[in-house]
Amino acid sequence: MKFTIATFSSLLTLVASHGIIVNPPARAPGPAFKEACGEQAYSVASKDPYGPIQLWQSVMENPTPACDFSSCKSLKLADSPAPLAWAPGSVVPIQIDIKARHTGYAKVEIIDLKTGLAKGKPLFYWEVYAGSTEAPPAANETDFSVTIPEVHGCEKAGDCALQWWVSAAETTQTYVSCVDFVQPKKVPGCMDKKGPGCKEEKPHGPHGPRRE
């Protein structure tokens, strides 16, 4: 199916944008997304990065396995800011920019990027989110913090992401935004350089390590 510029404009008018994570910096459309999902999807995603998954899917000409909207909206690590390093217990401030409100429910969770599945329970959950009849919206919908738990399998870039996920029932649309992060593996017993097999470096001066 071919789409013209006029078609793109019509689609963007019919489906209002919703929101994305703006802090920390989230994944965004780029060359890797364009290669995986095609020119049409890239054009729409670039014009409206806030838009729902369903809008981006609707303009794909030839779906491929590389374009998997179930994981971070198919936005790619290669197009994204460098992953952040979050140790267990890190308190991470999150800011969401919402362009249009559609009542639904939402959650923030850590996902395994290889499977698209959540790792553990949601870090934040809203039974009612971005209610279109609320005025003003709840402050914690756009400005809140999450505490990062200890997670396994998130040592390397591309293993895990923090995902903001919204299901808007009144529009039957899904909005997603992801932030890449890593959690380096700890050495058992070496939290404070103490314990079997752990080495504590001695202070050393201009002639090298101090000898005892």
Sine and cosine of phi, psi and omega as CSV:
sin_phi,cos_phi,sin_psi,cos_psi,sin_omega,cos_omega
0.00,0.00,0.72,-0.70,-0.01,-1.00
-0.98,-0.19,0.61,-0.79,0.02,-1.00
-0.83,-0.55,0.69,-0.72,0.04,-1.00
-0.99,-0.13,0.14,-0.99,0.06,-1.00
-0.87,0.49,-0.60,0.80,0.03,-1.00
-0.90,0.44,-0.62,0.79,0.03,-1.00
-0.90,0.44,-0.69,0.72,0.03,-1.00
-0.85,0.53,-0.71,0.70,-0.03,-1.00
-0.88,0.48,-0.64,0.77,0.02,-1.00
-0.90,0.43,-0.69,0.72,0.00,-1.00
-0.89,0.47,-0.69,0.72,-0.03,-1.00
-0.93,0.36,-0.47,0.89,0.05,-1.00
-0.97,0.26,-0.64,0.77,-0.04,-1.00
-0.94,0.34,-0.55,0.83,-0.06,-1.00
-0.89,-0.45,0.97,-0.26,-0.01,-1.00
-0.94,0.35,0.53,-0.85,0.03,-1.00
-0.94,0.34,0.28,-0.96,-0.01,-1.00
-0.87,-0.50,-0.99,0.11,-0.06,-1.00
-0.22,-0.97,0.21,-0.98,0.07,-1.00
-0.53,-0.85,0.26,-0.97,0.17,-0.99
-0.96,0.27,0.77,-0.63,0.06,-1.00
-0.95,-0.32,-0.32,0.95,0.07,-1.00
-0.51,-0.86,0.86,-0.52,0.01,1.00
-0.92,0.40,0.27,-0.96,0.00,-1.00
-0.85,0.53,0.75,-0.66,-0.07,-1.00
-0.97,-0.23,0.17,-0.99,0.09,-1.00
-0.87,0.48,0.52,-0.86,-0.02,-1.00
-0.60,-0.80,0.34,-0.94,0.03,-1.00
-0.90,0.44,0.60,-0.80,0.02,-1.00
-0.34,-0.94,-0.21,-0.98,-0.05,-1.00
-0.84,0.54,-0.63,0.78,-0.02,-1.00
-0.92,0.39,-0.63,0.78,0.07,-1.00
-0.90,0.43,-0.68,0.73,0.00,-1.00
-0.87,0.49,-0.68,0.73,0.00,-1.00
-0.91,0.42,-0.62,0.78,-0.05,-1.00
-0.98,0.21,-0.63,0.78,-0.17,-0.99
-0.94,-0.34,-0.16,0.99,0.09,-1.00
0.99,-0.17,0.28,-0.96,-0.07,-1.00
-0.88,0.47,-0.67,0.74,-0.08,-1.00
-0.92,0.40,-0.73,0.68,0.01,-1.00
-0.89,0.45,-0.63,0.78,0.00,-1.00
-0.90,0.43,-0.66,0.75,0.00,-1.00
-0.88,0.47,-0.71,0.70,0.01,-1.00
-0.92,0.39,-0.70,0.72,-0.02,-1.00
-0.89,0.45,-0.60,0.80,0.01,-1.00
-0.94,0.35,-0.61,0.79,0.02,-1.00
-0.95,0.31,-0.56,0.83,-0.05,-1.00
-0.66,-0.75,0.97,0.24,0.02,-1.00
-0.90,0.43,-0.27,0.96,0.02,-1.00
-0.99,0.14,-0.19,0.98,-0.17,-0.99
-0.92,0.38,0.24,-0.97,-0.02,-1.00
-0.97,0.23,0.37,-0.93,0.05,-1.00
-0.82,0.57,-0.66,0.75,-0.09,-1.00
-0.87,0.49,-0.56,0.83,0.03,-1.00
-0.92,0.38,-0.71,0.70,-0.01,-1.00
-0.90,0.43,-0.66,0.75,0.01,-1.00
-0.90,0.44,-0.58,0.82,-0.13,-0.99
-0.91,0.40,-0.31,0.95,-0.06,-1.00
-0.96,-0.29,0.09,1.00,0.02,-1.00
-0.94,0.35,0.74,-0.68,0.00,-1.00
-1.00,0.09,-0.74,0.68,-0.05,-1.00
-0.71,-0.70,1.00,0.00,-0.02,-1.00
-0.83,0.56,0.66,-0.75,0.03,-1.00
-0.75,-0.66,0.37,-0.93,0.04,-1.00
-0.86,0.51,-0.47,0.88,-0.01,-1.00
-0.94,0.34,-0.31,0.95,0.02,-1.00
-0.97,-0.25,1.00,0.05,-0.10,-0.99
-0.94,-0.35,0.99,-0.15,-0.06,-1.00
-0.95,0.31,-0.16,0.99,0.01,-1.00
-0.97,0.24,-0.23,0.97,-0.01,-1.00
-0.86,-0.52,0.96,-0.29,0.05,-1.00
0.80,0.60,0.56,0.83,0.08,-1.00
0.90,0.43,0.30,0.96,-0.05,-1.00
0.92,0.38,0.18,0.98,0.12,-0.99
-0.93,0.37,0.58,-0.82,-0.23,-0.97
-0.96,-0.28,0.54,-0.84,0.05,-1.00
-0.84,0.54,-0.62,0.78,-0.06,-1.00
-0.89,0.45,-0.39,0.92,0.00,-1.00
-1.00,-0.08,0.02,1.00,-0.26,-0.97
-0.96,-0.30,0.28,-0.96,0.10,-0.99
-0.87,0.48,0.36,-0.93,0.02,-1.00
-0.86,0.51,0.67,-0.74,0.01,-1.00
-0.84,0.54,0.60,-0.80,0.06,-1.00
-1.00,0.07,0.41,-0.91,0.04,-1.00
-0.96,-0.29,0.89,-0.45,-0.02,-1.00
-0.86,-0.51,0.89,-0.45,0.07,-1.00
-0.98,0.18,0.36,-0.93,0.09,-1.00
-0.83,0.56,0.70,-0.72,-0.01,-1.00
1.00,-0.03,-0.12,0.99,0.04,-1.00
-0.89,0.46,0.73,-0.68,0.07,-1.00
-0.99,-0.16,0.90,-0.44,-0.12,-0.99
-0.94,-0.35,0.91,-0.42,0.09,-1.00
-0.94,0.34,0.68,-0.73,0.00,-1.00
-0.85,-0.53,0.72,-0.70,0.10,-1.00
-0.83,-0.56,0.76,-0.65,0.00,-1.00
-0.92,-0.39,0.68,-0.73,0.12,-0.99
-0.96,-0.29,0.89,-0.45,-0.02,-1.00
-0.95,-0.32,0.86,-0.51,0.00,-1.00
-1.00,0.01,-0.53,0.85,0.01,-1.00
-0.56,-0.83,0.66,-0.75,-0.08,-1.00
-0.98,-0.20,0.78,-0.63,0.06,-1.00
-0.73,-0.68,0.88,-0.48,-0.10,-1.00
-0.86,0.51,0.72,-0.69,0.04,-1.00
-0.19,-0.98,-0.41,-0.91,0.13,-0.99
-0.80,-0.60,0.34,-0.94,-0.13,-0.99
-0.52,-0.85,0.31,-0.95,0.05,-1.00
-0.43,-0.90,0.40,-0.92,0.16,-0.99
-0.87,-0.49,0.78,-0.62,-0.06,-1.00
-0.52,-0.85,0.24,-0.97,0.11,-0.99
-1.00,-0.10,0.76,-0.65,-0.01,-1.00
-0.87,-0.50,0.49,-0.87,0.13,-0.99
-0.99,0.11,0.90,-0.44,-0.09,-1.00
-0.95,0.32,-0.28,0.96,0.03,-1.00
-0.98,0.18,-0.54,0.84,-0.04,-1.00
-0.94,-0.33,-0.34,0.94,-0.08,-1.00
0.98,0.19,0.06,1.00,-0.06,-1.00
-1.00,-0.07,0.44,-0.90,0.02,-1.00
-0.95,0.30,0.57,-0.82,0.09,-1.00
-0.96,-0.28,1.00,-0.10,-0.02,-1.00
1.00,0.02,-0.18,-0.98,-0.05,-1.00
-0.99,0.16,0.35,-0.94,0.06,-1.00
-0.85,0.53,0.58,-0.82,0.06,-1.00
-0.99,0.12,-0.38,0.93,0.04,-1.00
-0.44,-0.90,0.62,-0.78,-0.05,-1.00
-0.58,-0.81,0.67,-0.74,0.06,-1.00
-0.83,-0.55,0.85,-0.53,0.07,-1.00
-0.94,0.34,-0.58,0.81,0.09,-1.00
-0.80,-0.61,0.83,-0.56,-0.09,-1.00
-0.75,-0.66,0.66,-0.75,0.06,-1.00
0.80,0.60,0.68,0.74,-0.01,-1.00
-0.83,0.56,0.83,-0.56,-0.08,-1.00
-0.94,0.33,-0.25,0.97,0.01,-1.00
-0.99,-0.16,-0.12,0.99,-0.01,-1.00
-0.98,0.18,0.62,-0.78,0.07,-1.00
-0.51,-0.86,0.87,-0.49,-0.18,0.98
-0.98,0.21,0.18,-0.98,0.03,-1.00
-0.93,0.37,0.39,-0.92,0.03,-1.00
-0.88,0.48,0.69,-0.73,-0.06,-1.00
-0.87,0.48,-0.58,0.82,-0.07,-1.00
-0.98,0.21,0.08,1.00,0.12,-0.99
-0.98,0.20,-0.43,0.90,-0.08,-1.00
-0.84,-0.54,-0.18,0.98,-0.05,-1.00
-0.55,-0.83,0.97,-0.25,-0.07,-1.00
-0.41,-0.91,0.05,-1.00,0.02,-1.00
-0.76,-0.65,0.48,-0.88,0.10,-0.99
-0.80,-0.60,0.51,-0.86,0.06,-1.00
-0.98,-0.20,0.83,-0.56,-0.06,-1.00
-0.98,0.18,0.83,-0.55,0.04,-1.00
-0.99,0.14,0.09,-1.00,0.16,-0.99
-0.97,0.24,0.82,-0.57,-0.01,-1.00
-0.79,-0.61,0.54,-0.84,-0.01,-1.00
-0.97,-0.24,0.54,-0.84,0.03,-1.00
0.99,0.13,0.40,0.92,0.00,-1.00
-0.86,-0.51,0.52,0.86,-0.10,-1.00
-0.97,0.24,-0.49,0.87,-0.13,-0.99
-0.90,-0.43,0.46,-0.89,0.09,-1.00
-0.84,0.54,0.73,-0.68,-0.02,-1.00
1.00,-0.08,-0.05,1.00,0.04,-1.00
-0.99,0.14,-0.73,0.69,-0.16,-0.99
-0.64,-0.77,0.35,-0.94,0.10,-1.00
-0.53,-0.84,0.44,-0.90,0.19,-0.98
-1.00,0.01,0.80,-0.60,-0.11,-0.99
-0.86,-0.52,0.78,-0.62,0.18,-0.98
-1.00,-0.10,0.82,-0.57,-0.14,-0.99
-0.73,-0.68,0.80,-0.60,-0.02,-1.00
-0.79,-0.61,0.76,-0.65,0.13,-0.99
-0.93,-0.36,0.93,-0.37,-0.03,-1.00
-1.00,-0.10,0.98,-0.21,-0.09,-1.00
-0.90,0.44,-0.59,0.81,-0.09,-1.00
-0.95,0.33,-0.31,0.95,0.05,-1.00
-0.89,-0.45,-0.05,1.00,-0.07,-1.00
0.79,0.61,0.75,0.66,-0.03,-1.00
-0.76,-0.66,0.38,-0.93,-0.03,-1.00
-0.82,-0.57,0.73,-0.68,-0.01,-1.00
-0.87,-0.50,0.71,-0.70,-0.11,-0.99
-0.65,-0.76,0.60,-0.80,0.12,-0.99
-0.53,-0.85,0.65,-0.76,-0.12,-0.99
-0.77,-0.63,0.57,-0.82,0.11,-0.99
-0.85,-0.53,0.83,-0.56,0.02,-1.00
-0.98,0.21,0.62,-0.79,0.07,-1.00
-0.48,-0.88,0.27,-0.96,0.11,-0.99
-0.78,-0.63,0.43,-0.90,0.11,-0.99
-0.74,-0.67,1.00,-0.10,-0.06,-1.00
-0.82,0.57,0.60,-0.80,-0.02,-1.00
-0.94,0.34,0.67,-0.74,0.03,-1.00
-1.00,0.04,0.46,-0.89,0.12,-0.99
-1.00,0.02,0.87,-0.49,-0.04,-1.00
-0.81,0.59,0.76,-0.65,0.07,-1.00
0.99,0.14,0.03,1.00,-0.08,-1.00
-0.89,-0.46,0.45,0.89,-0.02,-1.00
-0.84,0.55,-0.69,0.73,-0.01,-1.00
-0.88,-0.48,0.53,0.85,-0.04,-1.00
0.86,0.51,0.53,0.85,0.04,-1.00
-0.82,-0.57,0.43,-0.90,0.04,-1.00
0.93,-0.37,0.21,-0.98,-0.03,-1.00
-0.84,0.55,0.74,-0.67,0.07,-1.00
0.99,0.16,0.05,1.00,-0.01,-1.00
-0.99,-0.17,0.66,-0.75,-0.02,-1.00
-0.94,-0.33,0.70,-0.71,0.06,-1.00
-0.95,-0.30,0.88,-0.47,-0.05,-1.00
-0.95,0.33,0.67,-0.74,0.05,-1.00
-1.00,0.05,0.55,-0.83,0.09,-1.00
-0.87,0.49,0.61,-0.79,0.04,-1.00
-0.68,-0.73,0.50,-0.86,-0.07,-1.00
-0.98,-0.20,-0.44,-0.90,-0.11,-0.99
-0.93,0.37,-0.26,0.97,-0.05,-1.00
-0.96,-0.28,0.31,0.95,0.04,-1.00
0.98,-0.18,-0.15,-0.99,-0.05,-1.00
-0.86,0.51,0.58,-0.81,0.04,-1.00
-0.96,0.29,0.72,-0.69,0.04,-1.00
-0.99,-0.14,0.62,-0.78,0.00,-1.00
-0.92,-0.39,0.00,0.00,0.00,0.00
